Amino acid sequence: MLAPSTHRGIRDGVVEAPGYFALKLGGMTAMGALLVHLLYGLIVGGLYKSFS
């Protein structure tokens, strides 16, 4: 089900898959990805609340 949506580089074997929550790329990368997602959620949630 996820195969068609996989990044082309990962499908072709050019880029290594980052793993679950990008843990194969190191702890700081996983923490950064989590923080960016939380920040995005706060911004979009705030905008959604202000426009509704």
ZICORRA-V711523 format. One line per field, one symbol per residue. ss: DSSP state (H for helix, E for strand, - for the rest). psi: psi as a letter, one per 40 degrees, with the letter a starting at -180 (. if undefined). Layout:
ss = ???
psi = ???
This chain:
ss = --HHH--HHHHH-------HHHHHH-HHHHHHHHHHHHHHHHHHHHHHHHH-
psi = deddeihddddeedhiheahffdeeidddddddddddddddddddddddde.
